[in-house]
């Protein structure tokens, strides 16, 4: 064969040269429609396979903790619900419990039950947002509309209780801001009675849906060992089969008096996280019903005039009460020197408040252990070795709130 013929028969690779196998770095965000906040995710891809994932945070930094140190304890409280706007009263709760421990202040049993009731309604409301948006990420629009329908009913209750739909600051050091409105218990009971049928609708649309199961079963899994190593808590950890719920392990308020289960998963994949959160909503409903049926009689506010303001109905007729109210909310109250860490079970996991008091009306140091922060960085383990198309599903299953992460 001539040299010309040999060149004509040579493989294409001799002309094109060796095939390059470089990986590609792709930035998802910080303004991607499915990042659930101002988050940047840096992905290293080889074709459609994810080799590495690095969440990049800080685009929503607000300095909550440092700002809280410059304010009195009462004025610092509203910043806690701005961190996690989907679970405002859960965030309020951890802060007021921490301050009450520093003050050695005992709240009333009726206040404990009311806080439990509202904390569990907040958990349901937060999980509804997660379920609706997660389903929407995977193309299920109907579930999104259904979930926000039920969430609207809860927001109306919160608005009538506290005067605001979101960023609801209702809990106070020593109690709550005011008595619930007259129809409060009836409205809550009506919602809770109707809710199981709504839950059945969600499950009918998703649980056995072959498309949903195909996008979530065996996808984004993380082992219990790696989850614990990353500091993961909440539904994300329980989906791995780890039985850890602060309401059971270290009860606060009156949770030891309530009968409820802790739903667990098996494989720690996206589907298990879905099942665990659905079961948690059913358990929260049972806790809320027990709180309504067992609500004690008596006052809502603790008996400590140095910390607890006088009833608001006295302010228009009693000058001494008006001055007392004014001094508490302008000058604050002195909290004994000391330090405390108070953890509670938020819808996203363990939220803890570490507060150091120097004896002044303002905290010397505030540090928040935010569950979304630890949970987010476990995402690198979830998507490694998976497909690029599953990144959005994995991120949605974590259920993050960027205000809590960046704070």
Phi, psi and omega per residue, in radians:
X1 nan 2.372 -3.128
X2 -1.239 2.849 3.125
X3 -1.102 -0.576 3.124
X4 -1.166 -0.707 3.130
X5 -1.164 -0.660 3.122
X6 -1.108 -0.685 3.116
X7 -1.164 -0.648 3.134
X8 -1.164 -0.556 -3.100
X9 -1.542 -0.056 -3.106
X10 -1.142 2.511 3.136
X11 -1.060 2.703 -3.138
X12 -1.048 -0.548 -3.069
X13 -1.105 -0.445 3.107
X14 -1.220 -0.485 3.106
X15 -1.417 -0.760 -3.064
X16 -1.418 -0.343 -3.085
X17 1.540 3.139 -3.105
X18 -1.137 2.558 3.122
X19 -1.297 2.212 -3.134
X20 -1.433 2.464 -3.117
X21 -2.117 0.671 3.126
X22 -1.226 2.560 3.055
X23 -1.504 2.899 -3.121
X24 -2.069 2.382 3.051
X25 -1.749 2.201 -3.083
X26 -2.159 2.263 3.063
X27 -1.633 2.111 3.067
X28 -1.832 1.813 -3.075
X29 1.778 -3.083 0.266
X30 -1.457 0.066 3.132
X31 -2.112 0.669 3.089
X32 -1.375 2.436 -3.061
X33 -1.133 -0.260 -3.101
X34 -1.986 0.332 3.122
X35 -1.591 0.011 3.053
X36 0.957 0.835 3.137
X37 2.297 -3.114 -3.101
X38 -1.487 1.408 -3.093
X39 -2.203 2.465 3.016
X40 -1.950 2.241 3.070
X41 -2.016 2.098 -3.140
X42 -1.670 2.058 -3.067
X43 -1.963 2.371 2.987
X44 -1.853 2.085 -3.003
X45 -2.055 2.529 2.924
X46 -2.117 1.695 -2.978
X47 1.203 -2.153 3.119
X48 -1.696 -0.006 -3.091
X49 -1.623 2.392 3.117
X50 -1.519 2.075 3.089
X51 -1.586 -0.597 -3.128
X52 -2.716 2.686 -3.130
X53 -2.450 2.282 3.131
X54 -2.340 1.844 3.052
X55 -1.188 2.404 -3.135
X56 -2.096 1.968 -3.025
X57 -1.889 -3.117 3.054
X58 1.866 -0.006 -3.107
X59 -1.361 -0.178 -3.092
X60 -2.163 0.477 -3.057
X61 -1.117 2.294 -3.078
X62 -2.169 -0.259 3.135
X63 1.245 0.623 -3.108
X64 -0.966 -0.872 -3.018
X65 -1.076 -0.792 -3.136
X66 -1.181 -0.650 3.088
X67 -1.131 -0.631 3.133
X68 -1.115 -0.524 3.138
X69 -1.258 -0.276 -3.137
X70 -1.674 0.014 -3.060
X71 -2.153 2.849 3.029
X72 -1.207 2.898 -3.081
X73 -1.060 -0.702 3.129
X74 -1.143 -0.685 -3.110
X75 -1.344 -0.370 3.086
X76 -1.345 -0.434 -3.059
X77 -0.970 -0.806 -3.108
X78 -1.081 -0.348 3.115
X79 -1.227 -0.439 -3.112
X80 -1.174 -0.662 -3.120
X81 -1.389 -0.293 3.048
X82 -1.303 -0.401 3.119
X83 -1.134 -0.786 3.122
X84 -2.215 1.607 -3.051
X85 -1.274 -0.149 3.075
X86 -1.594 -0.281 3.116
X87 -2.387 1.033 -3.009
X88 -1.100 -0.766 -3.071
X89 -1.279 -0.436 3.006
X90 -1.121 -0.720 3.113
X91 -1.221 -0.683 3.031
X92 -0.987 -0.738 -3.013
X93 -1.072 -0.842 -3.125
X94 -1.050 -0.689 -3.118
X95 -1.178 -0.844 -3.092
X96 -1.171 -0.601 3.090
X97 -1.128 -0.678 3.116
X98 -1.114 -0.797 -3.128
X99 -1.165 -0.683 3.113
X100 -1.093 -0.597 3.078
X101 -1.186 -0.690 3.078
X102 -1.101 -0.646 -3.140
X103 -1.433 -0.163 -3.009
X104 0.946 0.798 -3.059
X105 -1.800 2.198 -3.132
X106 -1.736 2.175 3.118
X107 -1.534 2.885 -3.106
X108 -1.355 2.780 3.127
X109 -1.135 -0.645 3.124
X110 -1.119 -0.684 3.093
X111 -1.116 -0.720 3.119
X112 -1.042 -0.777 -3.125
X113 -1.170 -0.700 3.132
X114 -1.139 -0.701 3.091
X115 -1.115 -0.717 3.093
X116 -1.048 -0.818 -3.133
X117 -1.002 -0.852 -3.089
X118 -1.261 -0.574 3.092
X119 -1.133 -0.663 -3.139
X120 -1.320 -0.604 3.021
X121 -1.130 -0.635 3.072
X122 -1.124 -0.693 3.117
X123 -1.085 -0.764 3.115
X124 -1.079 -0.798 -3.124
X125 -1.047 -0.732 -3.138
X126 -1.174 -0.767 3.130
X127 -1.137 -0.540 3.101
X128 -1.144 -0.710 3.085
X129 -1.110 -0.750 3.122
X130 -1.050 -0.854 -3.068
X131 -1.096 -0.766 -3.126
X132 -1.128 -0.782 -3.112
X133 -1.283 -0.610 3.117
X134 -1.158 -0.742 3.090
X135 -1.107 -0.667 3.131
X136 -1.129 -0.667 3.082
X137 -0.994 -0.570 -3.091
X138 -1.711 0.158 3.025
X139 1.673 0.138 -3.112
X140 -1.740 1.558 -3.035
X141 -1.304 -0.590 -3.070
X142 -1.066 -0.714 -3.134
X143 -1.088 -0.673 3.101
X144 -1.018 -0.815 -3.123
X145 -1.139 -0.712 3.115
X146 -1.107 -0.821 -3.089
X147 -1.095 -0.709 -3.132
X148 -1.289 -0.368 3.009
X149 -1.133 -0.823 3.128
X150 -1.228 -0.640 3.099
X151 -1.079 -0.649 3.127
X152 -1.060 -0.680 3.109
X153 -1.088 -0.691 3.110
X154 -1.227 -0.693 3.133
X155 -1.104 -0.571 3.088
X156 -1.149 -0.672 3.077
X157 -1.124 -0.805 3.133
X158 -1.065 -0.668 -3.129
X159 -1.132 -0.696 3.141
X160 -1.291 -0.487 3.110
X161 -1.313 -0.841 -2.965
X162 -1.978 -0.210 3.133
X163 1.631 0.043 -3.113
X164 -2.607 2.550 -3.088
X165 -1.399 -0.864 3.129
X166 -2.009 2.915 -3.040
X167 0.865 0.899 -3.001
X168 -1.397 1.813 3.081
X169 -1.678 1.618 -3.105
X170 -1.965 -0.626 3.126
X171 -1.277 2.548 3.110
X172 -2.321 2.744 3.028
X173 -1.092 2.062 -3.102
X174 1.706 -0.089 3.132
X175 2.855 -2.264 3.114
X176 -2.338 3.021 -3.020
X177 -1.271 -0.527 -3.102
X178 -2.936 2.970 3.074
X179 -1.142 2.495 3.045
X180 -1.108 2.718 3.133
X181 -1.166 2.765 -2.974
X182 -0.991 -0.640 -3.074
X183 -1.603 0.223 -3.015
X184 -1.004 -0.921 -3.082
X185 -1.134 -0.640 3.112
X186 -1.154 -0.716 3.113
X187 -1.130 -0.738 3.122
X188 -1.115 -0.774 -3.114
X189 -1.136 -0.649 3.116
X190 -1.102 -0.780 3.105
X191 -1.090 -0.788 -3.083
X192 -1.180 -0.562 3.099
X193 -1.224 -0.592 -3.109
X194 -1.503 -0.302 -2.984
X195 -1.151 -0.687 -3.123
X196 -0.988 -0.666 3.115
X197 -1.143 -0.641 3.086
X198 -1.146 -0.713 3.091
X199 -1.055 -0.688 3.100
X200 -1.062 -0.631 3.098
X201 -1.112 -0.758 3.126
X202 -1.053 -0.798 -3.084
X203 -1.179 -0.616 3.119
X204 -1.109 -0.578 -3.117
X205 -1.407 -0.499 -2.963
X206 -2.073 -0.792 -2.887
X207 -0.972 -0.802 -3.132
X208 -1.848 0.234 3.117
X209 -1.225 2.093 -3.061
X210 -1.086 -0.563 3.113
X211 -1.204 -0.806 3.132
X212 -1.102 -0.769 3.132
X213 -1.125 -0.663 3.124
X214 -1.144 -0.534 3.136
X215 -1.470 -0.228 -2.991
X216 -2.175 -0.538 -3.092
X217 -1.320 2.216 -3.124
X218 1.297 0.135 -3.100
X219 -1.917 2.430 3.070
X220 1.108 0.548 -3.097
X221 -1.361 2.624 3.050
X222 -2.466 2.439 -3.102
X223 -1.339 2.795 3.118
X224 -1.086 -0.669 -3.127
X225 -1.099 -0.796 -3.131
X226 -1.236 -0.592 3.104
X227 -1.110 -0.774 3.116
X228 -1.140 -0.650 3.129
X229 -1.119 -0.528 3.128
X230 -1.525 -0.042 -3.117
X231 1.358 0.421 -3.116
X232 -1.230 2.449 3.082
X233 -2.420 3.117 3.059
X234 1.346 -2.745 -3.125
X235 -0.996 -0.548 3.134
X236 -1.086 -0.711 3.123
X237 -1.339 -0.718 -3.123
X238 -1.164 -0.454 3.060
X239 -1.157 -0.367 3.076
X240 -1.480 -0.002 3.126
X241 1.657 0.100 -3.121
X242 -1.539 2.092 -3.088
X243 -1.472 1.458 3.133
X244 -2.389 1.915 3.080
X245 -2.426 2.101 -3.038
X246 -1.083 -0.518 3.111
X247 -1.080 -0.463 3.094
X248 -1.682 -0.758 -3.033
X249 -1.307 -0.715 3.135
X250 -2.380 1.288 -3.014
X251 -1.007 2.437 3.050
X252 -2.208 3.028 -3.011
X253 0.887 -2.126 3.140
X254 -2.205 0.534 -3.046
X255 -1.113 -0.429 3.113
X256 -1.172 -0.264 3.138
X257 -1.593 -0.039 -3.071
X258 -1.862 2.540 3.141
X259 -1.772 1.963 3.123
X260 -2.715 2.737 3.141
X261 -1.759 2.919 3.093
X262 -2.033 1.759 -3.110
X263 -1.116 2.422 -3.133
X264 -2.245 2.613 3.031
X265 -1.742 -2.988 -3.104
X266 -2.166 -0.793 -3.002
X267 -1.826 -0.239 3.140
X268 1.255 0.413 3.115
X269 -1.638 -3.110 -3.092
X270 -1.089 -0.657 -3.126
X271 -1.128 -0.713 3.098
X272 -1.112 -0.659 3.105
X273 -1.112 -0.661 3.078
X274 -1.088 -0.845 -3.106
X275 -1.125 -0.696 -3.121
X276 -1.130 -0.764 -3.112
X277 -1.201 -0.634 3.066
X278 -1.087 -0.788 3.125
X279 -1.133 -0.592 3.112
X280 -1.134 -0.637 3.098
X281 -1.113 -0.670 3.101
X282 -1.172 -0.693 3.106
X283 -1.172 -0.691 3.100
X284 -1.090 -0.640 3.076
X285 -1.064 -0.756 -3.141
X286 -1.129 -0.713 3.108
X287 -1.091 -0.766 -3.117
X288 -1.086 -0.717 3.121
X289 -1.124 -0.740 3.100
X290 -1.082 -0.651 3.133
X291 -1.154 -0.699 3.122
X292 -1.169 -0.818 -3.069
X293 -1.224 -0.515 -3.119
X294 -1.807 0.249 -3.075
X295 -1.030 2.075 -3.126
X296 -1.255 2.845 3.014
X297 -1.515 2.945 3.064
X298 2.039 -3.054 -3.082
X299 -1.290 2.791 3.076
X300 -1.667 -0.516 -3.021
X301 -1.754 2.529 3.079
X302 -1.192 2.730 -3.106
X303 -1.616 1.391 3.102
X304 -2.584 1.633 -3.053
X305 -1.134 -0.304 3.107
X306 -1.266 -0.433 -3.059
X307 -1.983 -0.700 -3.040
X308 -1.626 2.167 -3.141
X309 -1.248 2.797 3.104
X310 -1.196 2.785 3.114
X311 -0.976 2.444 -3.053
X312 -1.129 -0.468 -3.125
X313 -1.189 -0.275 3.127
X314 -1.493 -0.270 -2.993
X315 -1.152 -0.524 -3.093
X316 -1.450 -0.163 -3.078
X317 -2.201 -0.211 -3.036
X318 -2.198 1.889 -3.098
X319 -1.116 -0.658 3.133
X320 -1.100 -0.707 3.102
X321 -1.140 -0.660 3.139
X322 -1.137 -0.733 3.118
X323 -1.149 -0.721 3.126
X324 -1.062 -0.811 3.114
X325 -1.049 -0.787 -3.095
X326 -1.094 -0.739 -3.106
X327 -1.178 -0.693 -3.132
X328 -1.110 -0.712 -3.027
X329 -1.588 -0.157 3.062
X330 -1.820 -0.804 -3.111
X331 -1.623 -0.377 -3.083
X332 1.372 -2.862 3.133
X333 -2.422 2.605 -3.115
X334 -1.374 2.285 3.112
X335 -1.846 2.240 -3.115
X336 -0.920 2.513 3.137
X337 -1.080 2.447 -3.129
X338 2.786 -3.066 3.109
X339 -2.438 2.679 -3.084
X340 -2.650 2.581 2.960
X341 -2.181 2.118 -3.138
X342 -2.116 2.083 3.129
X343 -1.891 2.450 3.031
X344 -2.328 2.897 -3.121
X345 -1.687 1.720 3.082
X346 -1.463 2.986 3.103
X347 -1.029 -0.383 -3.132
X348 -1.748 -0.144 3.126
X349 2.384 -2.701 -3.077
X350 -1.336 2.028 2.989
X351 -1.912 2.191 -3.081
X352 -2.179 2.477 3.109
X353 -1.989 2.060 3.029
X354 -1.817 2.024 -3.060
X355 -2.194 2.291 3.000
X356 -1.913 2.236 3.091
X357 -1.905 2.395 3.057
X358 -1.841 0.253 3.119
X359 1.607 -0.020 -3.129
X360 -1.647 3.059 3.110
X361 -1.283 -0.077 3.140
X362 -2.117 2.534 3.104
X363 -1.164 2.449 3.089
X364 -1.310 -0.662 -3.124
X365 -2.552 2.356 3.051
X366 -2.255 2.214 3.054
X367 -2.328 2.253 -3.103
X368 -1.880 2.240 3.013
X369 -1.594 1.712 -3.021
X370 -1.605 2.194 -3.102
X371 -1.129 -0.602 -3.113
X372 -1.089 -0.550 -3.103
X373 -1.102 -0.931 -3.133
X374 -1.177 -0.706 -3.100
X375 -1.107 -0.664 -3.085
X376 -1.054 -0.751 -3.017
X377 -1.337 -0.139 2.977
X378 -1.300 -0.219 -3.135
X379 -1.059 -0.534 3.131
X380 -1.031 -0.648 3.103
X381 -1.283 -0.580 -3.078
X382 -1.165 -0.719 -2.987
X383 -1.682 -0.207 -3.100
X384 -1.089 2.183 -3.110
X385 1.468 -0.055 3.118
X386 -1.628 -3.017 -3.107
X387 -1.609 2.608 -3.138
X388 -1.016 -0.644 -3.123
X389 -1.144 -0.254 -3.133
X390 -1.636 -0.047 -3.095
X391 -1.112 -0.779 -3.133
X392 -1.101 -0.710 3.124
X393 -1.108 -0.726 -3.140
X394 -1.163 -0.775 3.136
X395 -1.084 -0.759 3.119
X396 -1.090 -0.579 -3.109
X397 -1.259 -0.311 3.125
X398 -1.275 -0.589 3.140
X399 1.123 1.250 -3.124
X400 -1.751 2.760 2.948
X401 -2.277 2.039 -3.012
X402 -1.173 -0.495 3.105
X403 -1.095 -0.535 3.118
X404 -1.376 -0.557 -3.128
X405 -1.310 -0.860 -3.040
X406 -1.386 -0.669 3.138
X407 0.303 nan nan
